[in-house]
Amino acid sequence: MKQFSAATPPERRLGPADGSMSAQPAQATPQTTPRARGARGGPWRWLLAAAGVVLVLNLTLMLWWGWQPDPFDVAEVTRAELQQSGGEAVPGTAFTAATIAIGETLLHKPGGFLHNDRLPPGALMKNGPSWECGGVMAIRDAVQALRDGFSRAQSQSIENLDVKRADMRFAMDPKAWVLPAAEGSYQEGTEALRAYFADLANGRAVFHPRADSLADYLRMVEKRLGNFGVRLGAAVGGGLAPIGIGEGSAAGAGNPGGDLESRRVTEVFYCARGYAWSLLHLMRAVEQDFGPMLADKHAEAQVARIIQDLSGAIKRLRSPVVLNGNGLGFFANHSMVAASYIARVNAAMIDLRLLMEQG
């Protein structure tokens, strides 16, 4: 027997002339093609792609700009400044050249000066601007020592005008970004120091490598290092609260400022590294300019110890983030490692200052 198919017969429609039935296939349900879907989602897709590119670019620049500059050779930058000024090496040229080189590094490193940026990626960074803040603090201390001590024969003598101008320019708030911008003021300060260097190398200015002037400079550095040591101590999770960070009597009673310092400890960490990086070069310059006086007081080993500990304080950070673990827990505490180096440097600074104050 014949088997009949159960398929649905084609639809029959009347012809235009005789009304006969004609076979017409059933009309398919309209479907969205891939091209149509792409046309409708195109703008959003391109916007997301552009946002991804911008994000990757910003992250790449943040990593690059936040990289700590390599230390420079103080003797080499001194020779370069001497060739430019046409003078000869005398006591003070190494210290002044190191201060100039630190300022140039802050202004012309990758990304430039970031502390006063108002747009990404500089405005989103914390490590680079905080590191710069430490460098600015070290320059201010060095220039103040030049103005009040090294460039003057005695307290009643006339101060050097170029050093005075440099001190005023570096006093600019690093957050100032317009009229005038901080980097413009710092560049003028660097040029004022370069003018003093030229006069010093050509015999038109003086630098007195005295023990009392060096002791005054070391006293300023001690206060900076003590401040960093206490603030880095706030990174101790569940440990003792740092003393003296809060204001008024509250600092001694529970220290409410300790919680704030714990949240900002990463910024303090990079600021301390920036100060230590700059101080390393300045102490190498002190080793050159004050060499005979240090030898007379048998302080050369003390300066070498300071330089060694400062080199340890600015070692490369192997972790992508600053870890502030709790005590002897699983995670490291980078801030406490830095605080340890800072404390050792500060103790050596005190011993060196006492040697300078002795007859």
N, C-alpha and C positions, 0 to 999 in steps of 0.2 A: 504494500500500500504506500502511496505517496505521503511524505511528511510535509506539512505546510508550516512555513516560518511564522513565528509569532511576532515578527517585527512590525512596527507601526507603519502603515502604508503612507506614501508621500501625500502631502496635502494637495487637493485638487481645487483649482480655481477656474472660473468661467473665462473663456477666451473673449477677446474684444469683439469678434465678428459674429460668431455663431453661438456664442454662449456655451461652447464645449468646455469640458474640464481639461485643464493643463497641469502637469506635474511641476510643482515649485518646491524647492527645498525649504525647510523651516528656517526662519531668520535667527542667526546666532546671537546670544546675549553679548552686548558690548563689554570688552575687557580693557583694562588700563595697560598700555604697553610700557616697557622699560624706559623708552625715550620720553613718554609723557610723564612718568613718575619722576624722572630726572629733571624735567623742565620745571615741574612744580616745586621740587626740593632744592633746586640749584642755588638760590641766594643764601639759604641757611647753610648749605654745605660749604660754600665758599667762605662765608663768614667764620664758620668753625675752623676751617683750614687756616685762614689768616690769623685767627686768634692763637691757634697752636703754634704757628711759626713765630709769632711775636713772643709767646711764652718761652719757647725754646731759646730764642735769641737773648731774651732778658736773663734767663738762667745762666746761659753761657757767659754773658758779660759779667754777671755778678760773681761767678766763680773766678773769672780771669782778673777782674779788678780787685777782688778781695784777697788776692795772693800777696803775701808779704814780700817786699823787695829784698833782693840779695844784699848782704852787707858790702860796702865798698871799701877800697883801700885808702886809708887816710893819707898815706905818703904819696900815693898817685894823684889824688885830687889836689893835694898841696902843690905838687910839681906843675900840674895843669894851670892852677891859678897863678903861680909864679911866672910861667911862660906868658900868660896873658897880661900880667901887670908889668913884666920886665924887671922885677926886683930879685932879691935873694932871700933865702930862708933865714929867719931870725926867730927868737922866742915869740910865740903867739900866732905865727902863720899857720901852724897845723890846727890849732884850736879854732881859729877864725875860718879856715878853709873847711873844716869838718862841719861847722855850723852852717855855712853856705850850702854845702852839699846836702845836708839834711833838708834844708828848705827847698832846694831844687828837686829833691826826691819827692817831697810831699806834693809839689805843684805839677810835676811832669811825669809821674809814674803812670802806668796804664789806667785810663779813666780820669786822670787829673785829680784835682781836689774835690772830694765827694761830700764833705761834711755839710755843705750848704746847698746840695742839690734839691730841687723841688719836683723833678720828674723821674720816672723809672729809667734805668734800674737803680740809679744812685740813691733815690729817695727810699727805696725798699731795703737797702743794705744797712747792716748794723756793724759788721766786723770792720770794713774799710774805713768808714767815718770815725769809729771809735779808735782805731789804730792811728789815724791822722791826729786825733785829739791828743794822744800821748806824745806824738812827735812835736806838736805845737807847744806843749808844756815844756818839753826839754829845750826847745829853742829859746823860749822865753827865759828860762833859768840861765842858759848860757849867755844870752845877750844882757841880762841884768847883771851877771857877774862881770861881763866886759865893761859895762857902763859904770858900775859902782866901785869896781876893784881893779881889774887887770889893766885897764887903760888909763889909770890915774896913779900918780906917784904917791899921793896922800889924800886924806879926806877933804882937805881944803883946796885941792887943785881943781882946775877947770876940766870939765868932762868933754870927751870927744863928741863933736857935733854929729858925725856920721853914725856913731854907735847910739847916740841919743835918738836920732831919727829912726834907726832900725828898731829900737826898743818901743817907740811909739807905734810903728807900723805893725809890729807883731802883737801888739795889745788888742788888735781888732778882734771882735767876736767871730769865731769860726763859722757861726751860723748865718752871718750877714751875706746876702746874695745879690744885692743891688745897691748902688749909690752910697758908698762903694761896695764892691764885692770883696769878700775876705781874701780870695786868691790874688786880686789886684794889689791889695794893701801888703800882703806877704811878699809879693814879687818886689815891691818897692823897698821893703825891709831887707830883702836879699841883696838888692843892688846897693843899698847903703852899706851893708857889711862888706861888699866887694870893694867899695870905695875906701873903706877903712883898711882893708887888706892891702890895697895898692899903696896907700900912704905908709903903712907899716913896713911893707917889703922894700920901700924906697927911702926909708929913714925919715919920713915926714910925720909919723905917728909913733906912739910908744906902747909897749906891753910889758908889764912888770910881773915876772913869775915869782911872786913872793909867797911865802908859806901862809901868812895871815889872810891874803886874798883867796888862796885856794881853800883854806879852812872855811871861809865865809861861803864859798860856792858849795862845798861839801855839806855844809849845814842846811842849805836850801834843798839839796838832793835828798838828804836824810828825811826831811819832812814829806817830800813827795813819795818816797819809798814806804815810809810808815803809813801814809794814807792808803796806798795801794795794798799793803799787807793786811790792814784791818778790813778793808772792803772786800778783798778776795776771801777773807775768812768767813764771810757771810754765805759762802757756797757749801759750808759743812751742813749736810742734811741731818736735821735732828740734833745737831751739836750745839755748842755754846754760841750765843748771840754775840755779834761783834760789839765792842764797847765804843761809844763816842760817835756813832753815826747819826743817831737821833738828835733832836734839838732840845735844849733846855734840860730840865731834870728828868724828862722822859727817857733820855738816853741811858741813864743808869738804872731805870726801873722797867725791866723787860725789853727795852729798846724797840719801840714800835717801828723804827726805821729799818730793822733787820729784814722784815718781809719784803720791803721795797728793794733792798740791796740784793736779796736772793733772786728776785725777778730780773734785776738788771746786771747780774753778775757776769753775764757773757760780754756785755759792753765794757765792764770794768776789766775783764780779762784781756780784751784786745787793746784797750787803752794802756794797760800796764805793759803789754808787749811792745806797743809803739814807743813808749817812754824808754823801755829797756833797750830797744833797738837803737834809738838815738843816743842814749847814754853810753852804749858800748863804743861808738865812734868818738864821742867826746872824751872818754877816759883813755882811749888810745892816743888821742891828741895830747892829753895831759901828760901821758907817759913820754911823749917826745919833747914838748915845750918845757916841762918842769923836770927833765931828766937829771941835771946836775943837783938840783935842790933835793929831789927824792933820794938820790944816792947819798947825799950828806946826812939825811935823816934815816937812812936804812929803811926806806918805805917802798922800795921797788917791788919786793915780794907781795906787799899788800895790794898794790895796784894790779899786779898780775893776777892775784886771786879774784879781785873785783871783775876784771875782764873775763876770766874763765867762767865765773858764775853768771855774768850777763850773757855770755854765749850760750850757756845752758838754758837760760830763761827764754830765749827766742828760737829754740829749736823748732823744726818743721812739725806742725800738728798733723799727725797721721789720720786722725778721725775727721770726717766731713763736718761734724758738729762738735761743739764744746760739751763734754760730758761732765756732770757734777754729781757723781755718785755719792752714796751715803756711806761714810766711814770705810770699813773694810768690805763693802758689798761687792756685787758682781761687776758693776761698772766702775770705770776709772773716774777720778775727780781731777780734771785738768786744772781747775782754778786753784786747788790746794797745792798741786805741783808747782804752779807759777808762784804761789804765795811762799812756798819753801825757798825757791831761788831768790825771790825778792828779799826775804828775811836774811838770807845769807849775805846778799849784797849790802843790805843796810847795816848789818853788824860790821862788815869789813869797812864800810864808809865811816862809821863811828870811830873805829880803831885808827883809820888813816887821818881823820880830822884831829884826833888827840895827838898823833905824832906831829902834825903840822903846828899845833898850838904849843907844843913843848919847845923850849929854847934850843 
